Amino acid sequence: QGQLVESGGGSVQAVGSLRLSCAASGYTYSGYCMGWFRQAPGKGREGVAGIATDGTTTYADSVKGRFTISKDNAKHTLYLKMNSLKPEDTAMYYCAAARTGLYCSAGSIQYFVARGQGTQVTVSS
């Protein structure tokens, strides 16, 4: 069984940036969709970004153009670079993975069973 461990969250002012990391030990990237979802207090989960095994990326409309998902296969690490942060981006961010082949939509990420413990992102105005 693999393990997903997020890091890099914190508090930042609006229009600032953060980079989240997810150490994905025990996972191979072949055939896996990996991504990030978030959950704000009192709200449901929202898929943020996904990256397929072939490197294809997808994003939620709410973060498109501001967030960038990437992965380093050699380091088995997934990243989420977040620019131009807004207060509405405040949430707990989770990385998740599933063996879905090439299907990897951002909207599917929040349904993956394999996920980390989360890292908190707080954006103040």
Protein Blocks (a to p, Z undefined) as FASTA:
>chain_A
ZZdddehiacddehiacddddddehiafehpacddddddehiacddfbdcdfkopacddf
klgokaccdddfklopacdddehiafklgccdddddddehjaccfklmmmpmbdcebpad
dddZZ
